[in-house]
Amino acid sequence: MEVSLLFPFQDNLYFCSGMFDDKRFWILNSLGEKVAALGDYPLLWNEEAHIPLAVRRMFHQVRGYGYSRTKGVAVTDSHVLDLYNKNHKGEYILKKEVLLSAYEYDFTDKGISSQTQLRSSFMKGAINLAVTDDYIYILFDVNSQENLKRLNNEIWKFDWEGNLICKYKPNIDISLFTLSSCNNIIGLTNTEEPQIVIWHE
């Protein structure tokens, strides 16, 4: 009951997020047994250090996950990208935390029933994530509730060091995306017919 999302990992292991009290993520074996725990919730808004764990856990829910055998693990919530890789002991540790966009939120503190609401002036943030062995791609909603006109979602490209390489601005609005085996980007749109996406940096 504690696990909310489960992702394929390595060698019959599974990377998961959920309602854990010790760490942000667990690694489970094929029997569902916890073999490791890692990660903490971001504290990149100056008021977050005073906000209960249950509340931060609700706001920083995983939006996208990617794994590379050579580079490690990339996980994004709505506003923060976390990169993990192995240390000399074979343990996964946080390599870099990247603030994708500033955030603040209102909340009610009700334990596991806590609720959060992004404040209306901030960009809505990451939708999902896909990776290759060279790059990390994040589909990002640049709109806020205060936007007068809806802007198309963008694709942000990072290297595995957490450096932003470029931002693609497609000519149509992509609601979800993934990568094919040839590393072509496949996007889901609200149009009835397949579309050729044109973008610029």
C-alpha positions as CSV (number, residue, x, y, z in Angstrom):
1,M,0.0,0.0,0.0
2,E,3.0,2.3,0.4
3,V,4.0,2.1,-3.2
4,S,2.3,4.4,-5.7
5,L,4.6,4.1,-8.8
6,L,6.8,1.3,-10.0
7,F,9.4,1.5,-12.7
8,P,11.6,-1.1,-14.4
9,F,15.2,-1.0,-13.1
10,Q,18.1,-3.4,-13.5
11,D,18.6,-7.1,-12.9
12,N,15.0,-7.9,-11.8
13,L,14.9,-4.8,-9.5
14,Y,12.3,-2.1,-9.5
15,F,12.6,1.6,-8.7
16,C,9.5,3.0,-7.0
17,S,8.1,6.0,-5.3
18,G,5.3,6.2,-2.7
19,M,4.3,7.1,0.8
20,F,7.6,6.2,2.5
21,D,8.8,7.7,5.9
22,D,12.5,6.9,5.5
23,K,13.4,8.0,2.0
24,R,11.8,9.3,-1.2
25,F,12.4,6.1,-3.3
26,W,12.7,2.4,-2.7
27,I,14.4,-0.3,-4.8
28,L,12.5,-3.6,-4.6
29,N,13.5,-7.0,-5.8
30,S,11.2,-9.4,-7.8
31,L,9.7,-10.6,-4.5
32,G,8.6,-7.1,-3.6
33,E,11.2,-6.9,-0.8
34,K,13.0,-3.5,-0.2
35,V,16.7,-3.8,-0.9
36,A,17.5,-0.1,-0.8
37,A,16.1,3.3,0.0
38,L,17.4,6.6,-1.4
39,G,16.7,10.3,-1.9
40,D,15.1,13.1,0.0
41,Y,12.3,15.5,-1.1
42,P,13.5,18.9,-2.5
43,L,13.8,22.0,-0.4
44,L,14.2,24.5,-3.1
45,W,11.5,27.0,-2.0
46,N,12.8,28.8,1.1
47,E,9.6,28.0,3.1
48,E,9.7,24.3,2.5
49,A,12.1,23.5,5.4
50,H,9.2,24.3,7.7
51,I,6.5,22.3,5.7
52,P,5.6,18.8,7.0
53,L,7.0,15.8,5.1
54,A,3.5,14.5,4.2
55,V,2.8,17.8,2.4
56,R,6.1,17.9,0.5
57,R,5.6,14.3,-0.5
58,M,2.2,15.2,-2.1
59,F,3.6,18.2,-4.0
60,H,6.8,16.5,-5.2
61,Q,5.1,13.4,-6.8
62,V,7.0,11.8,-9.7
63,R,6.0,13.0,-13.1
64,G,8.7,11.1,-15.1
65,Y,11.4,8.5,-14.7
66,G,14.3,7.3,-16.9
67,Y,17.1,4.8,-16.4
68,S,20.4,4.3,-18.2
69,R,22.8,1.5,-17.4
70,T,25.7,3.8,-18.1
71,K,24.4,7.1,-16.7
72,G,22.1,6.3,-13.8
73,V,18.6,7.4,-12.9
74,A,16.7,10.6,-13.8
75,V,13.5,11.5,-11.9
76,T,11.4,14.6,-12.3
77,D,8.5,16.0,-10.3
78,S,6.7,19.1,-11.6
79,H,9.5,21.5,-10.9
80,V,12.7,19.6,-9.9
81,L,14.9,17.1,-11.8
82,D,17.0,14.7,-9.7
83,L,19.9,12.7,-11.1
84,Y,21.2,9.6,-9.2
85,N,24.2,7.4,-10.0
86,K,26.2,4.7,-8.3
87,N,29.0,5.4,-5.8
88,H,32.0,3.1,-5.3
89,K,29.9,0.9,-3.1
90,G,27.3,0.3,-5.8
91,E,24.7,2.5,-3.9
92,Y,22.7,5.0,-5.8
93,I,23.1,8.6,-4.5
94,L,22.0,12.0,-5.5
95,K,24.4,13.4,-8.1
96,K,22.6,16.7,-8.9
97,E,19.3,18.4,-8.2
98,V,18.1,20.8,-10.9
99,L,15.5,23.5,-10.3
100,L,13.5,23.4,-13.5
101,S,11.3,26.4,-12.6
102,A,10.5,28.3,-9.4
103,Y,7.5,27.1,-7.4
104,E,5.4,27.9,-4.4
105,Y,2.3,26.2,-3.2
106,D,-0.6,26.4,-0.8
107,F,-1.5,23.3,1.2
108,T,-3.6,21.6,3.8
109,D,-1.8,19.4,6.3
110,K,-3.8,16.2,6.8
111,G,-1.1,13.6,6.9
112,I,-1.4,11.1,4.0
113,S,-4.6,13.0,2.9
114,S,-2.7,16.3,2.6
115,Q,-3.4,18.4,-0.5
116,T,-1.3,21.0,-2.3
117,Q,-2.1,23.6,-4.9
118,L,0.6,25.4,-7.0
119,R,0.2,29.1,-6.8
120,S,-1.4,30.7,-9.9
121,S,1.6,32.8,-11.0
122,F,4.0,29.8,-11.4
123,M,4.5,27.6,-14.5
124,K,2.7,24.3,-14.2
125,G,5.9,22.3,-14.8
126,A,7.0,19.0,-16.1
127,I,4.6,16.5,-17.6
128,N,6.8,13.5,-18.3
129,L,10.4,12.5,-19.1
130,A,12.2,10.3,-21.5
131,V,15.9,9.4,-21.7
132,T,18.6,8.1,-24.0
133,D,22.2,7.2,-22.9
134,D,23.1,10.7,-24.0
135,Y,20.3,13.0,-23.1
136,I,17.2,13.6,-20.9
137,Y,14.1,15.1,-22.4
138,I,11.4,16.7,-20.3
139,L,8.0,17.7,-21.7
140,F,7.2,21.0,-19.8
141,D,4.0,23.0,-19.5
142,V,5.2,26.6,-19.5
143,N,1.7,27.9,-18.7
144,S,0.4,29.3,-15.5
145,Q,-3.2,29.9,-14.4
146,E,-2.6,33.5,-15.1
147,N,-1.8,33.1,-18.8
148,L,-4.2,34.9,-21.0
149,K,-3.3,32.7,-24.0
150,R,-2.5,29.0,-23.9
151,L,1.2,28.3,-25.0
152,N,2.3,25.0,-26.5
153,N,4.1,22.6,-24.2
154,E,7.9,22.7,-24.7
155,I,10.5,19.9,-24.7
156,W,13.6,20.7,-22.6
157,K,16.8,18.8,-23.4
158,F,19.4,18.1,-20.7
159,D,22.7,16.2,-20.6
160,W,23.2,13.7,-17.8
161,E,25.2,16.3,-15.8
162,G,22.0,18.3,-15.5
163,N,23.0,21.0,-17.9
164,L,20.2,22.4,-20.1
165,I,21.2,22.0,-23.7
166,C,18.2,23.6,-25.4
167,K,14.4,24.1,-25.3
168,Y,12.3,23.0,-28.3
169,K,9.1,24.9,-29.0
170,P,6.9,22.7,-31.2
171,N,4.4,24.2,-33.6
172,I,1.6,22.0,-32.1
173,D,0.7,21.2,-28.5
174,I,2.1,17.8,-27.3
175,S,0.3,16.4,-24.3
176,L,2.5,13.3,-23.7
177,F,5.6,12.0,-25.4
178,T,8.1,9.1,-25.5
179,L,11.1,8.0,-27.4
180,S,11.2,5.2,-30.0
181,S,13.9,2.6,-30.3
182,C,15.6,4.9,-32.8
183,N,15.4,7.8,-30.4
184,N,12.7,9.6,-32.4
185,I,10.3,11.6,-30.3
186,I,6.7,10.3,-30.5
187,G,4.1,12.8,-29.2
188,L,0.5,12.5,-28.3
189,T,-1.6,15.5,-29.4
190,N,-5.3,16.5,-29.4
191,T,-5.5,16.4,-33.2
192,E,-7.4,13.7,-35.1
193,E,-4.8,13.1,-37.7
194,P,-1.0,12.4,-37.2
195,Q,1.0,15.5,-37.3
196,I,4.5,16.4,-38.4
197,V,6.0,18.4,-35.5
198,I,8.3,21.3,-36.4
199,W,10.2,23.0,-33.6
200,H,12.9,25.5,-33.1
201,E,15.3,26.2,-30.3
